[in-house]
């Protein structure tokens, strides 16, 4: 019986020693994307007045009345696809309002996210087309203004709404190539 008790004490001591010597798992930084509505909505407004629009694009812009509605619809579609895309697991997506369109600035509400390492996302909706453009800008964080832009870190692409969501999440979760 004494042997059994000593063995248990030795076993518990060994387990405690192993637990102390094991490195603590690092806590992953959050992956934050902030959609820049002001750019997106202004782009949609500008492209709706372009003489290069095809007939479908002209009709789409006329039906919308305000090109900004198309920009916001596009933002929402990309966000929805990101929410259902398994490549986007662990990605937090926020929107920085266009205060002219939303009648409310939300810069203060996003101050905590801006202080962290994050990406800003610009979306460019092309009325009458099936492919659209996107650009991600990486920021260092560090202050409420986003810190500094990471030199050489910008990534851009194009595609359908589903392709864009997939491409963006592959980039921010580092599942694609490290481009130098």
N, C-alpha and C positions, 0 to 999 in steps of 0.2 A: 504494500500500500504506500509506503514512504517513497518507493521508487516511482510509483504512478504520480504522486503529488510533485516530486522533483522534476519528472519529465514534463508535466503540464506547466510548471513555472518556467522551465527552460524554453519550452515552446512559445509561451506568451512573451518572454523576454526577447526571444529571437524575432518574433513577429513585430514587436515594438521597435527593435533595432532596425529591421528592414524598412519599416514604415518611415523611420526618421531619415534613413539614408537615401530613400527614393526621391528623385527630383519632383517638385510640385509641378503639375501640369500648368503650362502657361495659359492665361486667359486670352483668347483671341480678341483682337480689336474689332469693334463693330464695323461693318461695311455699310457706309452711308452714301446714298445718292440724293442730291438735291436738284430737283427739276427747276430750271430757271424759266418761269412762265413769261417774264417780260420779253425775253428774246423770242421765245416760241410764238407768242401771240403777235408780236410786231412783225416777225417773219411772215406769218400767215396773212396778215393784213397787206404787207408789201407785195407778196407774190400774187395776191388776188387782183392787183392793179397792173400786173405785168402784161404787156402786149403779146408775150410768147405763150400764154395759156392756150391749151387746146379747147375745143368746144365743150368737152365734158367738164374741164376745169372752170371755164367761164360760167357754165350753168350751176356748178356746185357753189361757186362764190356768190352768185346772184341769189341762190336759194338761201344761203346762210345769212345774207344781208351784211354781216360784219365778219370780216375774215378772222377776227380773234376767236369767234365761236368755233371755227374749224381747227384753229391751233389748240384750243382747250379740249375739244373732242379727241384730237390726236393724242394729247397728253394722257387723257383718261384711258384711251385704248391701250397705250403702251403700258401704263401702270397696271391695268387689268391683266394684261398678258404676263407681266412680270410676277404678279401675285399668284398666277397659276403655273408658273414655269419652275420645274425642279432645279434648274441651274441657278435660280435666284434664291435658293434657301439660305437664310441668314442675312439677306440684304434688306436694309431698311431704306424705304423710299419716302422722301418728303417733297413738298412743293413750296417753292418760294413764290408767293403771289405776285401778280402784276397788279400793283395798287390801283392803276387806272381802270382795270377791268373788274377786279374783285372788290373795289371800294374799301379795301383793307390791306394794309401792309402786315406781314407776319414775320418780319425780320427778327423782332425780339423773341418770338416763340421758337425760332430756330437757332438762337445764339449758342445753345449747348452743342448742337450738331456742327455748327460752323467752327467751333473751337477744336473739334476733333479732326483727324485725318478724314477727308471726304472727297467725293467726286461731284462736280456739277455737270448736269446733263442739258445739252441744247438739242432740241428737236426741230426739224424743218419739214413741215408738211407741204407736199406738192399736190395741189388740187388737180383732180382729173388723172392722177398717176397712181400706180399700185406700189411704187417704191418711194421711200422718203429717206431723208438724211438724218444722222445723229452725230454728236460729238461729245465726248467725255473729257473733262478737264480735272486733273488731280490737284488737290490742295493739301498743304501741310497741316492746316489747322493751327491752333495756338492762340488765336484771338477771335473775337466775335465777328470779324470781317472775313474769316476764312483762312487767315495766314497768308502763305505765299503759294503761287502757282508752281507746281513742280515742273522745272524746265525739261522739255523733251518727253513729257509724259502724256501729252494729248493723244487721244485715240478717236478715230471717226470711222463711220461706215454708212451703209445704206441697205435698205431691204423693206420687206413688208413689215407690218406691225409685229407679227409673231417673230420674224427673223431679227428685228431690232431688239426686242426684249431678250431673246436668246443671246445675241451678240454682246449686248451690254453686260449681261450677267456673267458671261464667260470671261470678259475683261476684268470686271471688278472682283470676281472670286479667284482670279489668277489661274484659271483653267486653260488659258491659251498660252501662247508663246511669250517669253520675256524678250521684248524688243529693245535692243540697245543701239 
